[in-house]
Amino acid sequence: IIFLSTISLTLFYCDNNEYTGNVTDLSQHGMFISTDGMCFPFSSEFKIAFPIKTEVLNILVLVRRITKTKDCYDGIGVEILNPTKHYLEYMKDLCNNL
C-alpha cells in the first residue's frame, strides 16, 4: 500500500449520483477514497474517473469497506476490478519513484 498526500478524483459516479473524493492510499488492487459524504443506497460496483498524467482512466471498482464519522459516510475502501495495463504501469512507476 502506498500512502499519499492525496490524489483528487474529479468525479466518480454511483447510481446516477456524482461524487468527488481524494485517494489517500492505493495499491495495485485497491484504494481508499475520502469523500464529503455519500448518500445511500448506492451500488457496490461502479466506475471512478482516475487521473493519470494527461489522461483519465475509468476504473471499475467494488466497495469493500465504508467508513463513517458521526452521522456521515465519509470514505470507502474499494477493490479495483480488472486493473488496466496503464494503471498497473502507473503503480509500478509510482513505487519506483518512492
C-alpha positions in Angstrom: 0.0 0.0 0.0 1.2 3.5 -0.9 0.1 6.3 1.4 -0.3 9.6 -0.5 -0.9 13.1 0.4 -3.9 12.9 -1.9 -4.9 12.3 -5.5 -8.1 14.1 -6.3 -10.8 12.3 -8.2 -12.7 14.9 -10.0 -15.7 12.7 -10.2 -17.0 9.3 -9.7 -20.4 8.0 -10.4 -22.6 5.7 -8.4 -26.3 5.2 -9.1 -26.5 8.3 -11.2 -25.1 10.5 -8.4 -21.8 12.3 -8.9 -19.3 12.5 -6.1 -15.8 13.9 -5.6 -13.1 12.4 -3.4 -9.5 12.1 -2.6 -7.4 9.0 -2.7 -5.4 8.8 0.5 -3.8 5.4 -0.1 -3.7 3.0 -3.0 -2.2 -0.3 -4.3 -2.4 -2.3 -7.5 -5.6 -3.9 -6.3 -7.4 -1.2 -4.3 -7.6 2.3 -2.8 -9.3 4.3 -0.1 -11.3 7.3 -1.2 -12.2 10.1 1.3 -15.5 11.8 0.4 -17.6 14.6 1.6 -20.3 12.1 2.2 -22.2 9.6 0.2 -25.9 9.1 0.1 -27.3 5.6 0.4 -28.3 3.5 -1.3 -25.5 3.1 -3.8 -24.2 0.2 -5.8 -21.3 -1.8 -4.5 -19.8 -1.8 -8.0 -19.2 1.4 -10.1 -16.6 3.3 -12.1 -14.3 6.0 -10.9 -12.5 8.6 -13.1 -8.8 8.3 -12.0 -6.4 11.0 -13.4 -3.0 9.8 -14.6 -0.8 12.5 -16.0 -2.8 13.9 -19.0 -5.3 11.1 -19.1 -8.3 10.0 -17.1 -8.9 6.3 -16.6 -12.3 4.9 -16.0 -11.7 2.2 -13.5 -14.3 -0.3 -12.3 -14.3 -0.8 -8.5 -16.1 -2.8 -5.9 -16.8 -1.4 -2.4 -15.1 -3.5 0.3 -15.3 -1.1 3.3 -17.2 2.0 4.3 -16.2 4.5 7.0 -18.5 6.7 9.0 -17.7 9.7 11.1 -20.6 10.7 13.4 -23.6 10.6 11.0 -21.7 10.9 7.8 -20.4 8.2 5.5 -17.1 9.8 4.5 -14.9 7.2 3.0 -14.9 4.0 1.0 -12.3 1.3 0.5 -12.6 -0.2 -2.9 -11.1 -3.1 -4.8 -10.0 -2.4 -8.4 -11.7 -5.0 -10.7 -9.5 -5.9 -13.7 -6.9 -3.2 -13.4 -5.8 -2.0 -16.8 -2.2 -2.3 -18.0 -1.9 1.5 -17.9 -3.0 1.6 -14.3 -0.5 -1.1 -13.3 2.3 0.7 -15.2 1.4 3.9 -13.2 1.6 2.0 -10.0 5.0 0.5 -10.9 6.3 3.9 -11.8 4.9 5.3 -8.5 6.6 2.6 -6.5 9.9 3.0 -8.3 9.9 6.8 -7.6 9.5 6.4 -3.8 
